[in-house]
Amino acid sequence: MKKLLFVSSVLLSAYAFPQFTVSADIPTYLADSEVYLYGFNGSKEILYSKAKITNNKAVFKVDKKYIGMMRAFFQKSNSSINMASENSNINFKVELDSKNKISNVVFTDATNQLFSNDVELQKKQELILPALIQIKDYYKPSETFYKSLETEINALSKNDSSLYASHPFLDYYNKNQKFSVQEKAAEIKPQDYIDFYSKSGEYLETSLILKPSLINYLNASKSNVEGGVDKLLDAVNLETPRGQTILSELIDIFNSYNMDKLKEKYLAQANNLKCTINDRLSSTLKANNNTEIGAKMPNNTLANAIHTKAKSLYDIKASKKIVVFWSSTCSHCEAELPKLLEKYDKLKAQNIEIVGFSLDSSLDEFKNKANIYPWVSASEGKGWYSSYGETYNIVATPTYFVLDSDNKILSKPNHVGDVLDYLKVN
């Protein structure tokens, strides 16, 4: 019995302590900010932890193994910081500029010091190295300045792979980042992309390489995009988690770029799968099915609501509703929403209400702008980290829906003019 108790206590201890922590020294300005730590599944951000802030230090505790890219989001400054995790402690210091935006981040853990140095080296290789090579041609090899240039060029041209011996994720990232770089896309053949996806190791989904590399693959297959996608999906096998994550990313890309025929084809293919569906594809299917014409739009709590006492979208009663997702910093919203304002009295006369969900990260900026418009407005104050994107498949602002009195989706107009034409409001 004592042995069993000992084993149980060991197991409980394992669950009681985090896998690793992420600690950040932050300026006083951010001491009252909400700060969130996200990991990745493809391009989808997964919330791992909310920071506990004490004495200008934000500490995240991550309670499960994670290797890959992570992102810390500071709500107050609407700023984020990318970092690499190899399932060990991460430490950094945040510095702000005069406008309280993040101007510099200094990492003190070995993984992110190496990662930061790599990023800096790549910038120099892209921006400085070509210029140095050109300048060198103006000098003779016997000249001192020529020799200095040659030394600098050699230093910038080196990639010391031995540095990654104890950093498996950084090694993976360093070797495969080329697939996600647009400038290098022309050098890579479509079959090389397919081999990369089908043979790549376990870090692809957490590396932030997947989505940009898929966009590059689609561009490389532009003479026959549909054929290229079919070939890719055959190679990665849609009954595997890898294949389903890639299918999910492709559907999201087609949605973002208004490639509706391709989106509908592969969405149907996903819906018809008979195997177990992974979380990544399941969330994409749910978001799309939530917003199909004829579907009942999911309800949503009206957080920080203006111009209403209603608690949720369903509480607002009208013969029809225009639901618009917008932001105070969106230039297209600035151009389109005043056109709704011009017709608001006519819309109200027909018992049509407007409900705006803002993707602002600043509630003050949201309220300042929302007060200009007389209709119902709400915002979670989390920017693109709001729940709206996941629930309603929002990839751009403004995005419009027209609902009937039972909150069923009648139309998904692309622009404000389409909204008014659909409702026959002149």
C-alpha positions in Angstrom: 0.0 0.0 0.0 2.8 2.4 0.8 4.4 1.8 -2.6 1.1 2.5 -4.3 0.7 5.7 -2.3 4.2 6.8 -3.3 3.5 6.1 -7.0 0.3 8.1 -6.8 2.1 11.1 -5.1 4.6 11.1 -7.9 1.9 11.1 -10.5 0.1 13.9 -8.7 3.3 15.9 -8.6 3.8 15.5 -12.3 0.4 16.9 -13.0 0.8 19.7 -10.4 3.8 21.3 -12.0 4.0 22.9 -15.5 6.0 21.5 -18.3 7.7 24.9 -18.6 7.2 28.6 -17.9 7.4 31.7 -20.1 8.5 34.8 -18.1 8.6 38.3 -19.4 9.9 41.5 -17.7 7.4 44.2 -18.8 7.2 48.0 -18.6 4.8 49.5 -16.1 2.5 50.5 -18.9 1.7 46.9 -19.6 1.4 45.9 -15.9 -2.5 46.0 -16.1 -2.7 44.4 -19.6 -4.4 41.1 -20.4 -1.6 38.9 -21.8 -2.2 35.6 -23.5 0.2 32.9 -24.7 -0.8 31.0 -27.9 0.6 27.9 -29.6 -0.2 26.9 -33.2 -1.9 24.1 -35.0 -1.2 25.1 -38.6 -2.1 28.8 -38.7 -4.7 28.4 -36.0 -3.8 29.9 -32.7 -4.4 27.8 -29.6 -4.6 29.5 -26.2 -2.2 27.8 -23.8 -2.1 30.2 -20.9 -3.0 33.6 -19.5 -0.3 35.5 -17.7 -0.2 36.2 -14.1 1.4 39.6 -13.6 3.2 40.6 -10.4 5.8 43.4 -10.0 6.1 44.0 -13.7 6.7 40.4 -14.5 4.3 38.4 -16.6 4.5 34.6 -16.0 2.8 31.9 -18.1 2.6 28.3 -17.0 2.3 25.8 -19.8 1.1 22.5 -18.4 1.6 20.2 -21.4 4.4 19.5 -23.8 4.8 21.9 -26.6 7.5 22.3 -29.3 7.1 24.9 -32.0 6.4 28.6 -32.4 4.4 30.5 -29.7 3.0 34.0 -29.6 2.4 36.3 -26.6 -0.3 38.9 -27.2 -0.4 42.1 -25.1 -4.0 43.3 -25.4 -3.4 46.9 -24.1 -0.8 47.7 -26.8 -2.3 45.4 -29.4 1.1 43.9 -29.9 2.4 40.4 -30.1 5.8 38.6 -29.8 6.8 35.4 -31.5 9.1 33.0 -29.9 10.3 29.4 -30.2 9.5 26.7 -27.7 11.5 23.5 -27.2 9.5 22.6 -24.1 11.8 24.4 -21.8 11.7 27.8 -20.0 11.6 31.0 -22.0 12.6 34.4 -20.6 12.5 37.8 -22.2 12.3 41.5 -21.6 9.9 43.9 -23.4 10.9 47.4 -24.3 8.4 50.1 -25.6 8.8 53.1 -27.8 7.4 56.6 -27.1 4.0 55.5 -28.3 3.9 52.5 -26.0 4.3 50.0 -28.8 6.8 47.1 -28.5 10.1 48.3 -29.9 12.5 45.7 -28.8 12.5 42.2 -27.2 15.6 40.8 -25.5 15.6 37.0 -24.9 17.8 35.4 -22.3 17.0 31.7 -22.9 19.4 29.8 -25.2 16.7 28.7 -27.7 15.4 32.2 -28.4 18.8 33.9 -28.3 19.8 31.5 -31.1 16.5 32.1 -32.9 16.8 35.9 -32.6 20.3 35.8 -33.9 19.1 33.7 -36.9 16.3 36.2 -37.7 18.8 39.1 -37.5 21.3 37.2 -39.7 18.6 36.5 -42.3 17.7 40.2 -42.4 21.3 41.1 -43.1 21.6 38.4 -45.7 18.6 39.7 -47.5 19.3 43.4 -47.2 23.0 44.0 -46.6 24.8 41.1 -48.2 23.8 41.8 -51.9 24.9 45.5 -51.4 28.3 44.4 -50.0 28.9 42.1 -52.9 28.2 44.9 -55.4 30.3 47.4 -53.5 33.2 44.9 -53.5 33.4 45.0 -57.3 34.6 48.7 -57.1 37.8 47.8 -55.2 40.9 45.9 -56.0 41.7 42.7 -54.1 44.9 44.3 -52.9 43.1 47.1 -51.1 42.4 47.0 -47.4 38.7 47.9 -47.8 38.2 45.1 -50.3 39.6 42.6 -47.7 37.4 44.1 -45.0 34.3 43.7 -47.3 35.3 40.1 -48.1 35.6 39.3 -44.4 32.1 40.7 -43.7 30.6 38.9 -46.7 32.1 35.6 -45.6 30.8 36.1 -42.1 27.2 36.9 -43.4 27.2 34.0 -45.8 27.9 31.3 -43.2 25.2 29.2 -41.7 26.7 27.2 -38.8 24.5 24.1 -38.6 26.4 22.8 -35.6 24.6 25.4 -33.5 21.4 23.4 -33.9 22.7 20.1 -32.6 20.8 20.5 -29.3 17.9 22.5 -30.8 15.8 20.1 -32.9 12.9 22.5 -33.6 15.2 25.3 -34.7 17.1 22.9 -36.8 13.8 21.9 -38.5 12.8 25.5 -38.9 16.1 26.6 -40.3 16.2 23.8 -42.9 12.5 24.2 -44.1 11.7 27.9 -43.8 12.5 28.3 -47.5 9.2 26.7 -48.4 7.3 29.6 -46.7 9.4 32.4 -48.2 7.7 34.0 -51.2 10.9 35.2 -52.8 12.3 31.6 -52.9 9.0 30.1 -54.2 10.1 30.2 -57.8 13.1 28.0 -57.0 11.0 25.2 -55.6 9.1 22.7 -57.8 5.5 21.6 -57.0 6.7 18.1 -56.3 9.2 19.3 -53.8 6.4 20.9 -51.8 4.4 17.7 -51.9 7.4 15.7 -50.7 7.9 18.2 -47.9 4.3 17.9 -46.7 4.1 14.1 -46.9 7.6 13.4 -45.4 8.0 16.3 -43.1 8.5 15.6 -39.4 6.3 16.3 -36.4 7.1 20.0 -36.2 5.3 21.2 -39.4 2.0 21.9 -37.7 3.6 24.1 -35.0 6.2 25.8 -37.1 4.1 28.6 -38.8 5.5 27.3 -42.1 2.4 25.5 -43.3 0.0 28.2 -44.4 2.5 30.4 -46.3 4.1 27.4 -47.9 0.7 26.2 -49.1 0.1 29.7 -50.7 3.4 29.3 -52.4 2.5 25.8 -53.6 -0.8 27.1 -55.0 1.1 29.9 -56.9 3.5 27.2 -58.2 0.5 25.2 -59.4 -1.4 28.2 -60.9 -1.6 26.7 -64.3 -3.9 24.0 -62.8 -4.6 24.8 -59.1 -7.4 22.3 -58.7 -5.2 19.5 -60.2 -2.3 20.5 -57.9 -4.6 20.4 -54.9 -5.9 17.0 -55.8 -2.4 15.7 -56.3 -1.3 17.1 -52.9 -4.3 15.7 -51.0 -3.8 12.2 -52.5 -0.1 12.3 -51.3 -0.9 13.4 -47.7 -3.9 11.1 -47.2 -7.0 12.7 -45.8 -7.5 9.9 -43.3 -4.4 11.2 -41.4 -4.2 14.2 -39.1 -1.6 15.8 -41.4 -3.8 15.4 -44.4 -6.8 16.9 -42.6 -4.8 19.8 -41.3 -3.6 20.6 -44.8 -7.2 20.3 -46.1 -8.4 22.7 -43.4 -5.7 25.2 -44.2 -6.6 25.0 -48.0 -10.3 25.6 -47.3 -9.4 28.6 -45.1 -7.1 30.0 -47.9 -9.8 29.6 -50.5 -12.2 31.4 -48.2 -9.8 34.3 -47.6 -9.1 34.8 -51.3 -12.8 34.4 -52.4 -11.9 31.2 -54.4 -15.5 30.1 -53.9 -15.7 27.1 -56.3 -12.5 25.5 -54.9 -13.7 26.2 -51.3 -17.1 24.6 -52.0 -15.5 21.5 -53.6 -13.0 20.8 -50.8 -15.5 21.7 -48.1 -17.9 19.1 -49.5 -15.0 16.6 -49.7 -14.2 17.3 -46.0 -17.9 17.0 -45.0 -18.0 13.6 -46.8 -15.1 12.0 -45.0 -16.1 8.9 -43.1 -13.0 8.6 -40.9 -12.4 10.3 -37.5 -12.0 14.1 -38.0 -9.2 15.9 -36.2 -9.8 19.1 -34.2 -8.3 21.4 -36.8 -10.6 20.3 -39.6 -13.5 19.9 -37.3 -13.2 23.6 -36.3 -13.1 24.7 -40.0 -16.1 22.6 -40.8 -18.0 24.0 -37.9 -17.2 27.6 -38.7 -18.2 27.2 -42.3 -21.4 25.3 -41.5 -22.3 27.9 -38.9 -22.4 30.5 -41.7 -24.0 28.8 -44.6 -27.0 30.5 -46.2 -30.1 28.9 -44.5 -28.2 28.1 -41.3 -29.3 29.6 -38.0 -26.5 32.0 -37.1 -25.0 31.1 -33.7 -25.9 33.3 -30.9 -23.4 35.6 -29.2 -23.3 37.6 -26.0 -23.2 41.3 -26.6 -20.0 42.1 -24.7 -19.5 45.8 -23.8 -22.6 46.7 -25.8 -23.7 50.1 -26.8 -27.2 51.4 -27.7 -29.0 48.4 -26.3 -30.1 46.6 -23.2 -30.2 43.3 -25.0 -27.8 40.6 -23.7 -27.3 38.6 -26.8 -27.8 38.7 -30.6 -31.0 36.6 -30.3 -32.4 39.1 -27.8 -32.7 41.7 -30.5 -36.0 41.4 -32.2 -36.5 42.6 -35.8 -38.0 41.4 -39.1 -34.5 41.3 -40.4 -31.0 42.1 -39.1 -27.8 43.2 -40.7 -24.9 41.8 -38.8 -21.6 43.5 -39.6 -18.1 42.6 -38.3 -16.0 45.7 -38.4 -13.1 47.6 -36.7 -12.4 51.2 -36.0 -9.0 50.8 -37.7 -10.4 49.3 -40.9 -10.2 51.6 -43.9 -12.9 49.8 -45.8 -15.2 50.0 -42.8 -14.5 53.8 -42.7 -15.7 54.0 -46.3 -18.7 51.6 -46.0 -20.4 52.1 -42.6 -21.3 55.8 -43.2 -23.4 54.5 -46.2 -25.4 52.3 -43.8 -25.8 55.3 -41.5 -27.3 57.3 -44.4 -30.0 54.6 -44.8 -30.5 53.8 -41.2 -33.8 55.6 -40.8 -35.2 53.8 -43.9 -34.0 50.5 -42.5 -35.6 51.1 -39.1 -38.9 52.0 -40.8 -38.9 48.5 -42.3 -38.1 47.0 -38.9 -34.5 46.1 -39.9 -31.9 46.5 -37.2 -28.1 46.6 -37.6 -25.8 44.8 -35.1 -22.1 45.5 -35.3 -19.5 43.2 -33.7 -16.2 45.1 -33.5 -12.8 43.4 -33.8 -11.0 46.3 -32.0 -8.4 45.5 -29.4 -9.0 48.8 -27.6 -12.4 49.2 -26.0 -11.9 53.0 -25.9 -11.3 53.2 -29.6 -14.3 50.9 -30.2 -16.6 53.1 -28.0 -15.4 56.3 -29.6 -16.2 55.0 -33.1 -19.3 53.0 -32.2 -21.0 56.0 -30.6 -21.1 57.7 -34.0 -23.5 55.0 -35.2 -26.9 54.6 -33.6 -27.2 50.9 -34.0 -26.3 48.1 -31.6 -22.6 47.6 -31.3 -20.5 45.1 -29.2 -16.8 44.2 -28.8 -14.8 41.7 -26.8 -11.8 44.1 -27.0 -9.5 41.3 -28.2 -9.0 42.3 -31.8 -8.5 39.2 -34.0 -8.3 37.1 -30.9 -12.0 37.7 -30.4 -14.3 34.6 -30.6 -16.0 36.1 -33.7 -13.4 34.7 -36.1 -13.7 31.1 -34.9 -17.5 31.2 -34.6 -18.5 33.1 -37.7 -15.5 32.3 -40.0 -14.5 36.0 -40.2 -11.3 36.6 -42.1 -11.7 40.3 -43.1 -13.6 43.4 -42.2 -16.2 44.5 -43.0 -18.1 41.2 -43.3 -21.9 41.3 -43.6 -24.7 38.9 -43.0 -28.5 39.4 -43.4 -30.7 37.4 -41.0 -34.4 36.8 -40.9 -36.5 37.2 -37.7 -35.5 33.7 -36.6 -31.7 34.5 -37.1 -31.4 32.4 -40.2 -28.9 33.6 -42.7 -30.6 35.0 -45.8 -27.6 36.5 -47.6 -23.8 37.1 -47.2 -23.3 40.3 -49.2 -19.7 41.3 -50.1 -20.2 45.1 -49.8 -22.5 47.6 -48.3 -24.0 48.3 -51.7 -24.9 44.6 -52.0 -26.6 44.8 -48.5 -28.8 47.7 -49.6 -29.6 46.1 -52.9 -30.6 42.8 -51.3 -32.9 44.7 -48.9 -34.2 47.0 -51.7 -33.3 50.1 -49.8 -32.7 53.1 -52.1 
